Amino acid sequence: NCEECAAATRHDAYGISSFVYAKRRPFDHQRLNNVIKGLKLRDMPDHVHDATSPLRMVIRSKGFLWLNSKHHNCFYWSHAGASFKIRVAGSWWNALPADQWPDDDFPKELQEDFDDEYGDCRQEIVFIGVKMDEAAIRKKLDGALLNDEEFEAFRQRYKAGDWRKIIQEKYGVKVQN
């Protein structure tokens, strides 16, 4: 297809690439704030912006994130050019009791979001940029995640929901452990 060839050529010519950052551990709120300083945003004072950050090459990013400070909330990350917003998208399914889940079938695409101890809680952010250093961006974001000791303390404080039982009993779907 000629359109696909033209798009591939533009991507090569301009160095445009994308990747998905996906992790199953919450971000530390303060460390994530420091990472965000790598994006050149409207109304961000120059002395706050980290001009050396690999995130400076990101032109668009969006997705869902999980913060340790508001662990029941699913946040939506939306960034385009100099605009950036993080807002509450709702609660993670994992955080809701069974009576607040849909009464109908549980959509397959939602089931696919569940994994691990905390169900659907996750980082899932798409990054699009020009001549991005994906490894450096991943390393920067990984540094904002709870480390092993912090995550263990998080586990002790906040027990995971019983999402496996809810999916099995309410929808008759067998869930792998």
N, C-alpha and C positions, 0 to 999 in steps of 0.2 A: 504494500500500500504506500503510495507516494507521500501521503500526509504523515504517516509514521516515520518514513525516511527523513522527511524535512524536519520533523520534531527532533529526531535523534541527532541530526546534523546540528541543529540549533543548540541542543544540550551540549554536544561536544565543543562547538565553536565558542560558546559563552561560559562553559564550565558549570552549567546548572546540574545539580544533583539533588537527591532526596534520600532520606532514610527514616526508619521508625525506631524511636527509642522506647523500649518496652522492658519494664522491671516489675517485680512483685514485692517491693519493699517501699515503705513511705519515705518521702523527702523530709529532711529537717527543714522547718519553715525558714529559719534564719539563714542557713547555708544556701537554700534555694534563692532567697532574696539576693544574696551575693552573686550567685551565678547569673541571675537576670540582669545584673548591672552590665553584663557583656553585650546585651542588645542595645543598640543605639535608638533610644525612644524619645518621642516628643516630650518636651518639658523636663527631660532628665538633664540636670546640670552637668556640664563637661567634667567637673571634678568628681562626680559620682560614677560616670560611665567608665567601664574598664575597656579601654581602647586596645588592649593586648589580648583580650579574650577571643577564643576561636568562634564564639557566638556572633561576633561582629559581621561574619559573612552570611549569616542566616537572614533571608528576606521574608520568609513566611514560616510559621509553625502553629500547629494546633493539635489539640487532643485532650486527654483526661489525665488528671494527676491526683495523687493521694498524699496528703500532708499529715505529719504526726500530730500537729497541733489541733487539727479538726478532723480526726480520723474517720468519723462517720460520714463526712461529706465528700462527695465526688465533685471535684473542681474541673471546670472547663478552661483550658489555656487557649487563648486566641491572640495571635500576633501576625501583623501584616505591616511591613515597612516600619514606620515610627509609632504605630499604634499597638498597644498591648493591654490585655485585660485577662485577669483571672477572676472567675466568678463561680459561685456554687451552682452546680448543675442539678443537684438533688442529693439524696442519700445513696450510698452504695447499697445494693440489694443485700449484701452480707450483713448490714447493720439493721435491717428491717425485720420485724417479727412476721411470721407466716401469714397472719391475717391482713397484712398490707401488701402482699404479693398479688399479682393478677389472678383472677378466678379462672380465666380461660387457660388455654395451653400456654406454656412458657416458651416463647419463641426460640427456635434453634440458634439463631444468631446471638441471643443473649446467653444461652447455655454455654456457647463457645467462649464467652468472656470469663467463665469461672474456672479457677484452677487454684491449687495450693491451699494453704491454711485459711487465707482471708477471702476466699471466693472471687468476687469480681474486683476487689480493691487492687489498683495497679497504677503504674505509669505507662501511658501509651500516647506518645507525642510524635507527630510527623514533622520533620524539619526539611525545608527546601531552601537552598542557598546557592551562592556562586563561589566556586572554588573553596568549598567547605573542607575542613579537616575533620572528617567524621570521628576518627579515633580520639582526637583532642576534645571534641564536643562531648563524646560519650564519657571520657575521663572526668571532665568538668561536672557533668550531671551526676555521675557515680559518686563523686565527692560530696554531693548534697544529700545522698541517701543516708538513712540511718546505718551506722556501722554495726558489726555483729553484736557488740556489747549493748548498744542503744536499742537494737531490734529485740534482743532478749528481754530487756527491761520493758519495752513496749508490749511484748507478748504477755509479760506478767501482769501488766496494768490493764490491758485491753484484750480480753479473750475473744477469739473469732466467733462469729455467728454460726448457727447450725445449718448452714446453707445446703449441705449435702442431704440432710434429713428432710428439709423442706422440699427440695426438688424431687426426692424419691417419693415422699408421702403425698404431696400435693399434686404432682404431675405424673407420677408413675414412671419417672425416668431414672434408670440405674446410673449412679455416678461412681466413677473410679476413685479409689483412695490414693 
